[in-house]
Amino acid sequence: MKTIVYFVALVAVGLLGVSTGCKKKEGESHMTVKMVDAPGDFQQVNVEVLQVQVHHSGQGWINLPTNSGVYDLLTLQNDVSATLVNVGTLPSGHLEQFRLILGDENSVMVDSLYYPLATPSAQQSGLKINLNTDFAPNSTYEVLIDFDANSSIVTQGNGSYSLKPVIKVLSINPI
């Protein structure tokens, strides 16, 4: 009789472990996105961020709650960052990419004069950055990106400026 009770207890614990294990694969993850920059040769580099999206392998593109606005990239130095997404909730699993959708209010200041920045592809399809990482359920991650203003500004032959973004992921850390 003890053997039967012991066996039933083992099966019950095993089933509990299996059901708990299944729940661990489901669930939500949380993501914070911060942006920094290195020093540049300009007085200001202003970029309007409208939306941050993440591409989940099973869900497609997901909009994250974005702190939209115009950010002067040159102020994001020496441990100063801008929080683009404070805490976005998304399904746990494999994240392939994220992207920044930019607006029209992009400019550069040179010799105390503002010049508009042409950003045609960033406004339509967004600036895509590869992540290729797995987000565990019930976890929060901080993604730190470097929007390299100095490398991203291209002076055109006619004296105008274009934004050809150079962005890299510096870190993806659980917090």
C-alpha positions, 0 to 999 in steps of 0.5 A: 500500500505504501508503494502505491501511495508513493507512486501516486504521489510521484505521479502527482508531483510529476504532473504538477511539474509538467503543468508548471513547466508548460506555463513557464514557456507561456507568459509575458516578458517586459522590455525597456529601451534606452538610447545613448550617443557618443560625442559628435561634430555638430551642435545638435542632432535632433531625431523625432521618434514616433514608435518603437516596435519589436518583431516577435517570431510568432506574433509579428510586429508589436507596438511598445508604449513609446515615449515619443518626442524629439531627442537631441542625440548629443545630450545622450552622453556620459551615462545620460540616456533617453528612455524610449520605452519605460516598460513594454509588455510582450509575449515571451519568446524569440525576438528577431528585431526591433525598429524605430519609426521616425517622424518629420522633425529631424534636424541638425544644428551646424554653426548655430543654424538648423538644417532639416535631415532627410530620412525617407526610409526611416519614416516609412518602414522604420530603422530596423535593428537585429536582436535575435534573442530569447526573452524568458517569461516573467522577466524584464530586460533593458535594451541599450542602443547607441544611435551614433549621431556623428556617423549617421549625418551625411553632408550632401553636395548641395549643403543639405544633410541626410540622416543615414542612421548608424545604430547598434545594440550595446547590451540586452540585460535582465533587470 
